[in-house]
Amino acid sequence: YRWGSPSISSYGDLRLVPAIPDFPISRLVYFDQYRDAANDLSLTLRYRLTSNFRLWADATNVLNHRSISYYYDQTYYPYIQSLNGRTVSLGVRYSF
């Protein structure tokens, strides 16, 4: 399991932003780009059947977390939202 806190990914310049419903006046806003908090769960399983045969399974993004980037405020200035889905790989390994 991995958890990452919200973080800044790039620094922007100072711009005047038009008024939006919750902000009654225009204000100067730094357009820094942020990444929202993220959590990820990955699993790896290995099982030895014999001295030569092994079964394995790998699963990534088990929680299927949505990745979100935004400027200043996530509600008003979303930038990128992505949902990559889960990935599962299974296999058999034979060694001489």
C-alpha positions in Angstrom: 0.0 0.0 0.0 1.2 3.5 -0.8 -0.3 6.8 0.1 0.8 10.2 -1.2 -0.2 13.6 0.2 -1.4 16.4 -2.0 1.6 18.1 -3.6 2.6 20.9 -5.9 3.8 19.7 -9.3 4.7 23.0 -10.9 4.8 26.7 -10.0 2.8 29.2 -12.1 2.7 32.9 -12.5 0.5 35.5 -10.9 -2.7 36.2 -12.8 -6.0 38.1 -12.2 -8.8 35.5 -12.1 -12.4 36.5 -12.9 -15.0 36.4 -10.2 -16.6 33.0 -9.6 -19.8 32.2 -7.6 -18.1 31.6 -4.1 -15.6 34.5 -4.5 -17.5 37.9 -4.8 -14.5 39.8 -6.1 -11.7 39.1 -8.6 -8.5 38.2 -6.8 -4.9 37.5 -7.7 -4.2 33.8 -7.8 -1.0 31.9 -8.2 -1.6 29.3 -10.9 0.5 26.6 -9.3 -0.4 23.1 -10.4 -1.3 20.5 -7.7 -1.8 16.8 -7.5 -4.5 15.5 -5.2 -3.7 12.9 -2.5 -3.4 9.4 -3.9 -3.5 5.9 -2.5 -2.4 2.8 -4.3 -2.6 -0.9 -3.5 -0.5 -3.5 -5.4 -0.3 -7.2 -4.8 2.3 -9.7 -5.8 1.9 -13.5 -5.2 4.4 -16.3 -5.9 3.8 -20.0 -5.3 6.4 -22.7 -5.9 4.7 -25.9 -7.1 7.9 -27.9 -7.5 11.5 -27.1 -7.7 11.1 -26.1 -11.4 7.5 -24.7 -11.6 6.2 -21.5 -10.1 2.9 -19.7 -10.3 2.8 -15.9 -10.1 0.3 -13.1 -10.1 0.7 -9.3 -10.0 -2.1 -6.8 -9.5 -1.6 -3.0 -9.7 -4.0 -0.2 -8.9 -6.3 -2.6 -7.0 -8.2 0.4 -5.5 -8.7 1.9 -8.9 -7.9 5.4 -7.6 -8.7 8.5 -9.8 -5.7 10.7 -10.4 -6.6 14.5 -10.2 -4.4 17.5 -11.1 -5.7 21.1 -10.7 -4.8 24.8 -10.4 -5.4 26.7 -7.2 -8.7 25.1 -6.3 -9.8 21.7 -7.4 -13.5 22.7 -7.7 -13.0 25.6 -10.0 -9.8 24.9 -11.9 -9.5 21.2 -12.6 -6.7 20.3 -15.0 -6.5 16.6 -15.6 -8.5 13.7 -14.2 -7.6 10.1 -15.2 -8.8 6.7 -14.2 -6.3 4.1 -15.4 -8.1 0.9 -14.2 -6.8 -2.2 -12.6 -4.1 -4.4 -14.1 -3.7 -8.1 -13.3 -1.0 -10.4 -14.7 -0.9 -14.2 -14.2 1.8 -16.7 -15.2 3.6 -19.9 -14.9 7.4 -20.0 -14.7 9.5 -23.0 -15.5 13.3 -23.1 -14.8 15.8 -25.8 -15.7 
